[in-house]
Amino acid sequence: MAAFGTVGMVVAGLFAARATTRAAAATAEATQAAARVSVGPNERAEDRAAFEAIKSELRAELVVTREEVRGLRSLVRAFAWYVGELTMQMRGAGIEPPAPPARVDEYNRTGV
């Protein structure tokens, strides 16, 4: 009977050890899952913040680019007017001005 009790104790110990190992594995898995879940919102918040920073930077660059394009258009128009005036003065003085470059001629014909 004592042997039976000893064997029973050993078997019970083995079952307890297996159960403890499984419980530890389940606890570790649950901890990892909880960590993955808690990291998700933080990563999304970081991604959103990075996206907002990039978007703000691009908007600022777009404003600068638009201002630059406006300035260049104004300069081109002023230069075209100036060259037109000089051309009229040359023709008035009997001097034929040189032909404009091909790109200027194309713009004069097409408007583009």
C-alpha positions as CSV (number, residue, x, y, z in Angstrom):
1,M,0.0,0.0,0.0
2,A,2.9,2.3,0.8
3,A,4.3,1.6,-2.6
4,F,1.0,2.4,-4.2
5,G,0.9,5.7,-2.3
6,T,4.4,6.5,-3.4
7,V,3.6,5.8,-7.1
8,G,0.5,7.8,-6.8
9,M,2.5,10.7,-5.4
10,V,5.0,10.5,-8.2
11,V,2.3,10.4,-10.9
12,A,0.5,13.3,-9.2
13,G,3.8,15.2,-9.2
14,L,4.3,14.5,-12.9
15,F,0.8,15.8,-13.7
16,A,1.3,18.8,-11.5
17,A,4.7,19.5,-13.2
18,R,3.0,19.2,-16.7
19,A,0.2,21.4,-15.7
20,T,2.6,24.0,-14.3
21,T,4.7,24.0,-17.5
22,R,1.6,24.4,-19.6
23,A,0.3,27.1,-17.4
24,A,3.6,28.9,-17.6
25,A,3.6,28.6,-21.4
26,A,0.0,29.8,-21.5
27,T,0.9,32.8,-19.3
28,A,3.9,33.7,-21.5
29,E,1.8,33.5,-24.6
30,A,-0.9,35.6,-23.0
31,T,1.7,38.2,-21.9
32,Q,3.1,38.3,-25.5
33,A,-0.3,38.7,-27.0
34,A,-1.1,41.5,-24.5
35,A,2.2,43.2,-25.4
36,R,1.4,43.0,-29.2
37,V,-2.0,44.4,-28.6
38,S,-0.8,47.3,-26.5
39,V,2.0,48.1,-29.0
40,G,-0.5,48.4,-31.9
41,P,-2.2,51.6,-30.8
42,N,1.2,53.2,-29.9
43,E,2.6,52.3,-33.4
44,R,-0.5,53.7,-35.1
45,A,-0.2,56.9,-33.1
46,E,3.5,57.2,-34.0
47,D,2.6,56.5,-37.7
48,R,-0.1,59.1,-37.6
49,A,2.2,61.7,-36.0
50,A,4.9,61.0,-38.7
51,F,2.3,61.2,-41.4
52,E,1.1,64.6,-40.0
53,A,4.6,65.9,-39.9
54,I,5.3,64.9,-43.5
55,K,2.0,66.4,-44.6
56,S,2.8,69.7,-42.9
57,E,6.2,69.8,-44.4
58,L,4.9,69.1,-47.9
59,R,2.2,71.8,-47.5
60,A,4.8,74.3,-46.5
61,E,7.0,73.3,-49.5
62,L,4.0,73.6,-51.8
63,V,3.3,77.1,-50.5
64,V,6.9,78.1,-51.2
65,T,6.8,76.5,-54.7
66,R,3.6,78.3,-55.6
67,E,5.1,81.6,-54.5
68,E,8.2,80.8,-56.5
69,V,6.1,79.9,-59.6
70,R,4.1,83.1,-59.3
71,G,7.3,85.1,-59.1
72,L,8.8,83.4,-62.1
73,R,5.7,84.0,-64.1
74,S,5.7,87.6,-63.2
75,L,9.4,87.9,-64.2
76,V,8.8,86.1,-67.5
77,R,5.8,88.5,-68.3
78,A,7.9,91.5,-67.4
79,F,10.8,90.3,-69.5
80,A,8.5,89.5,-72.5
81,W,7.1,93.0,-72.3
82,Y,10.5,94.5,-72.1
83,V,11.8,92.5,-75.1
84,G,8.7,93.5,-77.0
85,E,9.3,97.2,-76.3
86,L,13.0,96.8,-77.4
87,T,11.9,95.0,-80.6
88,M,9.5,97.8,-81.5
89,Q,12.2,100.4,-80.9
90,M,14.6,98.4,-83.1
91,R,12.0,98.2,-85.9
92,G,11.2,101.9,-85.5
93,A,14.9,102.6,-86.0
94,G,14.9,100.4,-89.1
95,I,16.8,97.5,-87.5
96,E,15.4,94.0,-87.8
97,P,15.8,92.2,-84.5
98,P,17.1,88.6,-84.6
99,A,14.5,85.8,-84.7
100,P,13.4,84.5,-81.3
101,P,14.5,81.1,-80.0
102,A,12.4,78.2,-81.1
103,R,10.8,77.8,-77.7
104,V,9.6,81.5,-77.7
105,D,8.3,81.1,-81.2
106,E,6.4,78.0,-80.1
107,Y,4.9,79.8,-77.2
108,N,3.9,82.7,-79.4
109,R,2.1,80.3,-81.7
110,T,0.5,78.0,-79.2
111,G,0.3,79.9,-75.9
112,V,1.9,76.9,-74.1
